[in-house]
Amino acid sequence: MPPSFKYVILGGGVAAGYAAWEFVLSGLRPGELAIISKEQVAPYERPALSKGYLNPEGPARLPGFHTCVNMGGPAERHGPEWYAQHGITLMLQTEVIGGDLSKKELLTKSKDIIKFEKLIIATGSTAMKLTDFKVPNSDARGIYYLREEADAAILDKAVKKAKGKNAVVLGGGYIGLEIGAALVINGVQTTIVFPEPHCLRRVFTPEIAAVYQTHYDGKGVKFIQAAVVGFVVDNSLNVTGVKLKDGSSLPAAMVVVGVGARPCSYLFPKQLAIEQGGYKVNGRLETSLPDVYAVGDVATFPIKLYGNEMQLQGHVRHARMSGKYVVQSIRAQEECRVIDDYDYVPYFYSRMLDMRWQFFGKNVGDCVVWGLANVTPAGGKFGAYWVMDGKVVGAFLESGSTDEYEALSRLIREQPQVTDLKKLEEDGICFALTVASPQVVR
Ligand SMILES: Cc1cc2nc3c(=O)[nH]c(=O)nc-3n(C[C@H](O)[C@H](O)[C@H](O)COP(=O)(O)OP(=O)(O)OC[C@H]3O[C@@H](n4cnc5c(N)ncnc54)[C@H](O)[C@@H]3O)c2cc1C
């Protein structure tokens, strides 16, 4: 008889860890839940991989960053023993390759069947590979990607070996910038290459980007705006350089690629509705099939604040919140209760060298950047608001305090009216601190 569980979580990342925690809080019985993950470790806080994990001194290592340490504190750091203690079956190094969801069956790579009554799909995203785009020599040794803990362990070794040598990071998004920061603090001569006019184009305006690029420059990181067309390799197929479109090349003892990620939504073709590349779910995170839910990076879900506009959100706070919410949704259904729909305000953060920022809402409409005069080579507090149809719909803040970030998050829920953009610029963070009402919950 194939193993059978009341609840199965497919994927063992951030959302899975938070969902398991919520199951336990809501009275899970031993033997009811299984988590299936192709990784070899229990769920952990993935953002640590491009931050503390690569630190030259006192690096973050498991079990230090197992979920749910970021929202529950050290008492909620759940290593494998926590799962055993609560009777949760952790099936690690187990890859699911498909299944028949109408029969409530999953199929693993080793051809085992696992049955479920309710399934939560939490397969996250996968890093986009240059080999998929057939970039010449992109299969050379010395080209790295970062998505899972096993990748981070390999990358960390390569970084230590590359001390004093040249490395190229491809991609000007947050992964590229965070990895670039990690390389330079490890003494690697780092160049970040991307084709867009400035870094983090999806969030930053040119002025905001200039602050970070200047800061990186001061730490010795070079930025090159260029398209990469291939890699230079030696006779043993080790990478030795990166070829640019203008015919030049950059020397590289190692290359790290951070050019984006795509949702892992390919396991059940034609069985579940797909939208924007993710599994389409409703406000209770239910997919198009009964008893099958999707959470985290792989779910395309309605954002209440934007009139149920469907969005994918590849960010950790959504993974945590949707992991917890889906269990509340399942419990409510079992107890014939009605709960409010999932209500997520887009949010994202990053830490880069000694700078740290948070972004809330949407970066559309007019952008008002404030506080740039405060910025010195050592950093400083500054931010931005985005105003659309007279309402503040987006906010960004570098080097804020907890209270200031809380105020911004409330502000974006309230979307207050503004008419005078000049005054908004002068008021800076004081606008959020005075306008956002303390009662609104983040
Ligand atoms: C290096 C890095 C840094 C990041 N930093 C930030 C940050 O600073 N801020 C931020 O907001 N977000 C950040 N993110 C994004 C954030 O980590 C993700 O949004 C979050 O992890 C998504 O959680 P998830 O549970 O949906 O997916 P994941 O955490 O990716 O977990 C998915 C799990 O499913 C498993 N899986 C996939 N397919 C299968 C299969 N077929 N069979 C079995 N198991 C499978 C995977 O192995 C993995 O364990 C970062 C991501 C990375 C990679």
The ligand as an ORCA input file, in Angstrom:
! r2SCAN-3c Opt
* xyz 0 1
  C      19.473     33.393     -2.436
  C      18.105     33.957     -2.218
  C      17.943     35.128     -1.484
  C      16.676     35.652     -1.283
  N      16.548     36.815     -0.584
  C      15.332     37.371     -0.432
  C      15.184     38.612      0.241
  O      16.150     39.213      0.680
  N      13.933     39.115      0.389
  C      12.818     38.471     -0.090
  O      11.698     38.968      0.068
  N      12.937     37.278     -0.751
  C      14.159     36.736     -0.932
  N      14.285     35.546     -1.609
  C      13.079     34.894     -2.147
  C      12.478     33.958     -1.102
  O      13.468     33.152     -0.529
  C      11.402     33.109     -1.741
  O      10.364     33.984     -2.132
  C      10.881     32.033     -0.812
  O      11.878     31.119     -0.464
  C       9.728     31.276     -1.477
  O       9.297     30.277     -0.616
  P       8.592     28.954     -1.202
  O       8.341     28.090     -0.036
  O       7.510     29.347     -2.109
  O       9.717     28.301     -2.114
  P      11.162     27.804     -1.719
  O      11.607     28.390     -0.431
  O      12.010     28.007     -2.924
  O      10.967     26.251     -1.475
  C      10.580     25.372     -2.509
  C      10.965     23.984     -2.094
  O      10.342     23.048     -2.958
  C      11.301     22.056     -3.309
  N      10.874     21.449     -4.562
  C      10.699     22.071     -5.753
  N      10.304     21.184     -6.678
  C      10.212     19.980     -6.050
  C       9.868     18.676     -6.478
  N       9.526     18.419     -7.747
  N       9.891     17.674     -5.571
  C      10.243     17.901     -4.271
  N      10.597     19.123     -3.823
  C      10.573     20.152     -4.703
  C      12.588     22.849     -3.400
  O      13.705     21.989     -3.374
  C      12.456     23.707     -2.155
  O      12.839     22.997     -1.014
  C      15.538     34.995     -1.820
  C      15.704     33.824     -2.586
  C      16.980     33.315     -2.789
  C      17.160     32.070     -3.615
*
